[in-house]
Amino acid sequence: MGQILDRSFAERINTKNNQITKISDISQLPPELALEILKKLNATDLCLAACVWQTLANDEILWLGLCKSIWRHASIYKRAHHEGISFRKIYLQLDEGTLRFNAGEGLKYFIENKLLDDTCEEISKFLHNTRKLHSIEKRKLLQERRDVLERLIELQSYENQFLPNALREFFAKLDAPEERNEYLSILIENFSKRFHECNKDLGLSIETIYVLCFSLILLSIDLTSPHVKNKMSKREFIRNTRRAIINETLSDELAGHFYDNIYLIGHVARSTTIAR
């Protein structure tokens, strides 16, 4: 735990006479200051600190903060105090459930230990508020739980975001499949609905957003893949995108901005490679 937990580490500077007063034990500090120091520790160090400063390091507020720093939502939070469950225990159980998480068992550990209520809403909020779960296993789970997938996307906000940037954020939270399949289509379909709800003033229909998403994915592959020798030009992208959109008009300027974004920033689904 280094200098933070060294029993003789703390020094207090007297600004009036510029003298240094050494504090032999963190417990001699005012409780507010001691807790502020302990807040800097991770769970492992806090457990070790509890061996020395049992009362301070087992403070419920500290452990609640650690829980919410990784799992911002869990059903157990709202009833822990009433049921007399310590947040230190909750942290250790959430950590264990995260390590055990896989597509086969899914959320079984969380539900059996009453950390998470077995409802679509609670599961969706839990998944939405943590990035600790294994992304591929999470993707496999969502392929089976379409109700959770749809609600999970509804919880996301893309207000006033540029479409390529919103797609990057989307795929950072929901891992893209390794190849084009039905699941990718479902992802893009639900994303298009949500993006449309958040940006109705853009004047783009859900169908147009859907087409644009696939156009951006294909452009991403074209521009970033070392196997594609003849890269798509900006002119070609504008022409192809305009042809793909039916019953609506997309300005060449906006299509050009889409191209520039992919060219300068890169793939909209960096986490995986989507095959043609």
N, C-alpha and C positions, 0 to 999 in steps of 0.2 A: 504493500500500500504506500510505500515511499514516504516522502516527507510529510504528507498530509496526516498520517497516523502515527508519526514519531511522537512519543509522549512528551518530548522536550522541544518539539519543533516550533511551537507557536511563539511569536514575538510581537509585542505591542509597542508601537513607537509613541513616545510622549512628545507631542509636537511643541510643547512649551519649552522644555529644557533639552530636547533632542536626546534624551536618555532612552535606552532600550530595556524593557522589563520582560524577563523570560517567564513563561507560564509552563509549569512542569506537567500539567495535565489538562486535556481539552475540557474536562468536566468543571474546571475552575472558571471557564469562560461563562459569560451570560448565556442562558439557554438558547436565546434567539441566534446568537453568533455561532454557538456550537452546532446547532441544527443547520445553519447556513453552510458551514464547512462540510458537514456530513452529506448534504444534498449533492455535493460534487462527486460522491462515490458511486460506483456501479453496484450491482446486487452482490457480487462476490466479495468486494471490499467491505460492504456494509455488514455482511454476515460475519466477517472477521472482526470488524469493529465492535460488533455486539459482544464479543468475548471479553473486551476490555471495558467498553462503556455500554453496559447492557440496557440501561434505561433509555439513554439517548439514541442509540443505534437501532432500537426496536420501536422507535416512534412511529405511530400509525400513519402520520402525514407523510413521512419520508417514504414509506413503502407504497402508499397510495400513489405518490408522485412517480415512483419507479414503474408501477403497474401501468399507469396511464401514459407514460413516456413511450411504451412499446405497444400496449393494447389499449387504445383510447376508449374503447367501449367493450364492456362485458356485462352480462346480465347480473352477475354476482355483486357488482359494485353497489347497486341500489339497496341490497338487503344485507350486506355484510355487517354493518353496525348493529342492525336489529337482531341478527342471528348470532352476534358475538364472534364472528370469524375474523381473524387477523389478516391484514393485507400482506403481511410477510408470507403467510401460508398461501394466500391467493396468488402471489407472485410466483412462488415455487411451483404451484399447480399449473398455472398458465404457461410457464416455461417448459414444464414436462409435457404438457399437451402439444405445444409447438414442436418439440423434438419428435414426438410420436406421430405428428400429422402426416397422413398420406391419403391417396385417393381411395384405397380400399376401406380403411377404418374411418376416413373422413373426420368428422367432428365428434366422434363417439366419446373420446376421453373428456372433452369439454362438457358435453351434455350429461354424461354419467356422473361427473363430479359437481354437477349443478353450477358450473361456471358460466354456462350458456343455456338459455331457454331454447327448446327445440321448436322454434317458429321461424318462418321465412324472414320476418322483420328483424328479429334479434340476430339471426345468423348473418344476414346481409350487413347489418351495422357493424358486427364484429369483423367481418372480412374487409369492410370498407375502411376500418380504422386501425388496421395493422398491416405492415409489409413484412412481418417476420416469418410468415408461413411460406413454405417452399412453393415457388411460383408454378412449377409444372404440375405438382400434385394439386394445387389450388385450381388450375385450369381443368384438370381431369374431373375434379369434384363439380365444377360449374357446368361441365358438359352434361352431367347427370341431373343437376338441379337447375333447370331452366328458370324456375320461379325465383330462385335466389339470384341468378344471373341478371334477370330483368330488373329486380328491385335494386340490386347493387349498382347498376348503371343509372338508375333513377336518382340515386343518392349523390351522383357526381354533378359538378357544376362546370359549364364551359361558357359562361356568359362573357361576351366581349373578347373571346379568344379567336385567333386566326386558325382556320381549319387544320392546317398541317401541325401546328403546335398542340392543338387540342387532341389530335390523333396520337401524337407522341405521349402526351400525358395519359391518354386512355390505355395505350399498350404498355405503359410503364406499370399500370395497376393491374391490368388483365393481360396476362401473357398470351401472345399470338400463337396460333398453331404453326407447326413447322411446314405445313403445306396448305394449299387452298382446298377447303372442304366446306361442308355444311356449317360447321361450327363457326368458321370465319365469317360466313355470310350472315349468320345470326348475330355475331358480335357487331358487324358493321351496320346491320339493320337497326339494332337497338341503339347503337351509338348515334346513328343518323337521326333517329327520333328525339333523342335527348339533346343533341346539338341544335336541332331545329327549335325545340322548346325554349332553349336558353338564348337563341339568337333569331327570333322571329322577324326582327326588323331588317335582317339581311335580305329578305325576299326570296330566299332559296327554299324550294320544296324539299320534303324528306327524300323523294326519289332522286332529285338532283344531287343532294348531299351524299347519298348512297353511291351514285356513279362517281362523284368526285373523289370519294374515299378510295375506291378501287383504282382510280386513275393515279392517285398519289402513291399508293402502294406499288403499283407497277412501275411508275417513274422512279421511285426509290430503289427498286431492284435494278432497273436499267442503269441508273447513274452510279450505283455503288458496287455492283457486281463486277469482279475482275474477269468474269467469263463473257461479258457483253462487250465486244470490241467497238461496235458502232453505236455510240451513245445517242439517245434521242435528243434532238435539238429543241430549243425553246419554241421555234416555229412549228415543229412537228407535234409537240405536246399540245399547243394551243389548238391546232387544227383537229387533232384526234379527240381532244376533250369536247370541243364544240360539236363534233359529229355524234359523240356518244350521248349527249344530252338531248332529250326529246321534249318538245312542247315548252321549252324555256330557253332563254338567251343568257349566255354567260359572256361577260365582256372580255375581250382579249387582254385588257389590262389586268383584270383579276386573275385570269388564267396564267398570265406572265408572272405575277407575284407568287403564285403557287409554285411555279417552276423554279424561280429564284430561291425560294425558301428551301426547297429540297436540295438544290445545287449547293447552297451555302452551308446549310445546317446538317443535312444528311437524312438518313432513313427515318421514316415515321414509325417504324416498328423495330427498333434497334435490338430488342432482346432476343429475337429469333429471326431466322431467314425464311421468308414465305416463298415457296417455290411457285413457279409459273404453272 
